[in-house]
Amino acid sequence: MLVNGKHSNQISIRDRGLLYGDGVFRTLRVIDGAPLHWPLHYQKLLYDCAAIGIDCPELGLLTGELEGLLENHPDSVVKIIVTRGEGARGYAPPSVTEPTYIWDVSPLPDYPVDWRKYGIKAILCQLRLSNQPRLAGIKHLNRLENVLAANEWDDADIAEGLMMDTAGNVIEATRSNLFMVVQGQLITPELSRCGVAGVQRDRVINWANQHDVPVQVRDVSLTEVLLADELFIVNSIIGVWPLRELENRQWIDFPFTKNICLDMEGVE
């Protein structure tokens, strides 16, 4: 772990990321020493920092530190965290702040191989995402809604939970973005009021555009989700997982999703 470029696992107890979730983060997969889609992750990090008024460290600085970390961690999960830095007590930030940036490295998770091939079982979470357009799409540090939602099940066979907003729209899963396949077209939920816009979500949309596959970004109801021809979720660690079971609906074949997996796997 690096904190502001130095090997450490400590930050100030006055850091606003710790006190208020005042910061952003991105997580990426590293294979054979290569950080997959790092430029895309940095662009997301830069955008999210700007959206909440934090100065993002420069690409060259972060890239150099990342390359150094990966010498000893060629296959891993890497998270970059940027907080507003230290401040006095109270919600209002100081007029001048020095951002804290943190690198965290973890082993690759050992997910069952069947999940990628045969799909996962998911549940519908009871917790509803609150609407906050100012933060919609941003991967900010205050992920308490996702934490509480992920605590709704304790079953090793359940891999994810879908989350809805207070109006009943399906938004995302606790740690991934959702896509539906309906009559050969892709549909993914609108994220203008809540939810996180992940790098893999953007990649799937770009893939669809490049392959002349119709794609819609709009509000999605639970009824539509349960009637979809296929469902799959994406994030930068799992890649693409089809859903085989949700509520009382089951899916046994995922031809569209498998094509996406084959086309996108390993593509920078």
C-alpha distance (Angstrom), angle and dihedral (degrees) to the residues before:
residue distance angle dihedral
M1 . . .
L2 3.80 . .
V3 3.80 126.0 .
N4 3.80 113.6 -167.4
G5 3.79 89.8 -19.8
K6 3.81 96.7 -49.8
H7 3.78 129.4 104.0
S8 3.79 103.9 -104.0
N9 3.79 142.9 121.0
Q10 3.81 96.1 -152.3
I11 3.80 135.1 91.6
S12 3.79 131.8 177.8
I13 3.80 117.4 -82.7
R14 3.82 84.5 -130.5
D15 3.79 93.0 59.8
R16 3.79 108.3 126.0
G17 3.77 92.0 -141.8
L18 3.80 88.6 63.7
L19 3.80 96.1 39.1
Y20 3.81 100.9 43.1
G21 3.79 109.9 4.5
D22 3.81 85.4 -106.3
G23 3.78 99.0 163.9
V24 3.79 146.4 54.4
F25 3.79 138.0 -116.5
R26 3.78 144.9 -168.8
T27 3.80 130.7 -158.1
L28 3.80 126.4 -153.2
R29 3.78 140.1 177.7
V30 3.80 122.9 -117.6
I31 3.82 119.8 -154.3
D32 3.83 122.4 -178.9
G33 3.78 89.8 -15.3
A34 3.81 94.0 -52.2
P35 3.83 117.5 120.2
L36 3.81 101.5 -141.8
H37 3.81 114.4 -125.8
W38 3.81 93.6 -12.4
P39 3.85 93.8 159.3
L40 3.82 89.7 55.4
H41 3.79 91.4 48.7
Y42 3.78 91.1 49.7
Q43 3.81 91.9 51.6
K44 3.81 89.0 52.6
L45 3.79 90.6 47.7
L46 3.80 91.2 49.6
Y47 3.80 92.0 49.1
D48 3.81 93.8 47.4
C49 3.81 92.5 48.4
A50 3.79 91.0 50.8
A51 3.80 91.5 47.8
I52 3.80 91.9 61.7
G53 3.81 97.3 32.2
I54 3.82 102.7 -103.9
D55 3.80 122.9 139.1
C56 3.79 107.3 -120.1
P57 3.81 118.0 -142.9
E58 3.80 112.9 -108.7
L59 3.79 120.7 -91.2
G60 3.81 94.1 -119.7
L61 3.80 92.7 53.5
L62 3.79 94.4 48.9
T63 3.80 93.8 42.4
G64 3.79 91.9 53.3
E65 3.79 92.4 50.1
L66 3.80 91.8 45.4
E67 3.80 92.0 52.6
G68 3.79 90.0 51.5
L69 3.80 92.3 50.9
L70 3.77 93.6 50.2
E71 3.80 93.8 58.0
N72 3.81 87.1 79.5
H73 3.82 97.4 28.7
P74 3.83 107.5 46.1
D75 3.82 93.8 157.5
S76 3.77 111.4 37.8
V77 3.78 150.7 101.8
V78 3.79 114.6 -94.6
K79 3.79 126.4 -164.5
I80 3.79 125.2 -167.5
I81 3.81 115.6 -159.8
V82 3.80 125.4 -171.5
T83 3.81 119.9 -172.1
R84 3.79 130.6 -178.1
G85 3.80 87.5 -110.7
E86 3.79 130.6 -130.4
G87 3.77 124.9 -14.2
A88 3.77 143.1 162.6
R89 3.79 122.6 -93.2
G90 3.81 114.8 -67.1
Y91 3.77 137.6 60.4
A92 3.81 97.8 -93.4
P93 3.82 109.6 91.0
P94 3.80 121.5 -129.8
S95 3.79 116.2 -95.8
V96 3.81 89.0 -116.1
T97 3.80 122.0 36.8
E98 3.79 136.9 171.6
P99 3.82 110.2 -141.9
T100 3.78 120.3 -128.0
Y101 3.79 115.8 -138.9
I102 3.77 123.8 -167.1
W103 3.79 134.4 -171.1
D104 3.79 117.0 -155.9
V105 3.81 123.5 -173.9
S106 3.82 124.9 -162.5
P107 3.81 135.1 172.2
L108 3.78 118.3 -94.5
P109 3.82 110.2 -92.4
D110 3.80 117.2 -109.8
Y111 3.80 101.8 -131.1
P112 3.82 120.2 176.4
V113 3.81 109.4 -91.5
D114 3.81 89.7 -137.6
W115 3.80 91.0 68.5
R116 3.79 91.8 68.0
K117 3.80 94.4 45.1
Y118 3.80 104.3 34.1
G119 3.79 101.3 23.7
I120 3.78 135.8 -114.2
K121 3.75 136.1 -88.5
A122 3.80 113.8 -118.9
I123 3.79 135.0 -178.2
L124 3.79 133.5 -148.8
C125 3.80 109.4 -111.1
Q126 3.79 119.8 -133.1
L127 3.81 94.0 -144.4
R128 3.79 113.2 92.1
L129 3.79 123.6 -145.4
S130 3.77 114.0 -119.6
N131 3.81 119.6 -128.7
Q132 3.79 116.9 -110.6
P133 3.82 112.3 153.3
R134 3.81 91.7 -173.9
L135 3.82 89.7 65.5
A136 3.81 99.5 30.3
G137 3.79 113.4 131.3
I138 3.80 93.4 9.5
K139 3.80 119.7 121.2
H140 3.79 95.0 -139.5
L141 3.78 124.5 169.7
N142 3.80 96.8 -109.9
R143 3.79 98.3 89.4
L144 3.81 97.5 149.3
E145 3.80 92.7 127.0
N146 3.80 89.9 57.5
V147 3.80 91.7 45.1
L148 3.79 92.3 53.9
A149 3.79 92.3 44.5
A150 3.80 92.3 50.7
N151 3.80 88.5 52.1
E152 3.82 91.3 62.3
W153 3.79 94.3 87.3
D154 3.80 137.1 43.1
D155 3.79 102.9 -175.4
A156 3.80 121.8 117.9
D157 3.81 90.4 -148.7
I158 3.81 91.9 61.6
A159 3.79 110.8 81.5
E160 3.81 102.7 177.1
G161 3.78 146.4 6.0
L162 3.80 125.0 -138.1
M163 3.78 117.0 -134.8
M164 3.80 129.3 -149.5
D165 3.79 130.8 -164.5
T166 3.79 125.1 -120.5
A167 3.81 90.9 -90.0
G168 3.80 92.2 57.5
N169 3.82 98.1 -104.5
V170 3.81 116.5 141.4
I171 3.81 106.3 -121.7
E172 3.81 112.2 170.2
A173 3.79 143.8 -51.2
T174 3.79 123.2 -85.5
R175 3.82 92.8 -92.0
S176 3.78 105.9 5.8
N177 3.80 145.6 49.7
L178 3.79 122.5 -106.6
F179 3.82 131.5 -132.0
M180 3.79 130.4 -175.1
V181 3.79 126.1 -155.3
V182 3.81 112.0 -147.9
Q183 3.80 120.3 172.4
G184 3.78 93.3 -28.4
Q185 3.79 97.5 -45.9
L186 3.78 131.1 103.3
I187 3.79 123.8 -126.1
T188 3.80 125.4 -174.9
P189 3.82 128.1 178.0
E190 3.79 122.5 -92.8
L191 3.82 110.9 -110.1
S192 3.81 101.7 -166.2
R193 3.83 94.2 111.7
C194 3.81 104.0 33.4
G195 3.79 142.3 -19.7
V196 3.81 134.7 74.3
A197 3.80 124.1 -80.7
G198 3.79 104.4 -141.4
V199 3.79 129.7 -159.9
Q200 3.81 92.0 -118.1
R201 3.81 90.5 53.0
D202 3.79 88.8 57.2
R203 3.80 91.0 47.0
V204 3.80 92.8 53.1
I205 3.81 91.1 49.5
N206 3.81 90.0 49.3
W207 3.81 90.3 48.0
A208 3.79 89.9 53.0
N209 3.80 91.9 50.5
Q210 3.81 92.1 48.7
H211 3.81 92.1 50.1
D212 3.82 96.0 43.8
V213 3.79 91.6 -113.7
P214 3.82 111.6 152.0
V215 3.80 110.7 -117.5
Q216 3.79 128.6 -173.2
V217 3.81 127.8 -165.4
R218 3.81 107.0 -162.1
D219 3.78 146.4 115.5
V220 3.80 111.8 -56.1
S221 3.81 126.9 -158.5
L222 3.80 126.0 -146.7
T223 3.81 89.3 -118.1
E224 3.81 90.1 58.0
V225 3.78 91.1 48.7
L226 3.79 92.9 52.7
L227 3.82 91.6 47.5
A228 3.81 95.5 48.4
D229 3.80 120.2 121.2
E230 3.81 89.8 -131.6
L231 3.79 137.9 -1.2
F232 3.77 128.3 -160.0
I233 3.78 137.9 170.9
V234 3.79 129.4 -147.7
N235 3.76 139.8 -163.8
S236 3.78 135.4 151.5
I237 3.79 95.5 -97.8
I238 3.81 103.2 42.3
G239 3.79 96.8 32.8
V240 3.82 105.4 -157.6
W241 3.81 126.0 -9.3
P242 3.81 122.8 179.2
L243 3.81 118.7 -143.4
R244 3.78 116.8 -121.1
E245 3.80 97.7 175.7
L246 3.80 137.1 25.2
E247 3.79 126.0 158.4
N248 3.84 104.4 -37.3
R249 3.82 95.2 -27.1
Q250 3.79 124.9 99.2
W251 3.81 131.8 -170.7
I252 3.80 123.3 -161.5
D253 3.81 104.3 178.2
F254 3.82 130.7 46.8
P255 3.84 108.9 -179.4
F256 3.81 95.4 152.2
T257 3.80 93.7 45.8
K258 3.80 92.3 48.2
N259 3.80 90.3 54.8
I260 3.79 90.1 53.3
C261 3.81 90.4 49.2
L262 3.80 92.0 52.0
D263 3.81 94.7 45.5
M264 3.81 97.2 44.5
E265 3.80 101.7 38.4
G266 3.76 111.3 112.0
V267 3.83 94.2 -4.9
E268 3.79 111.3 138.4
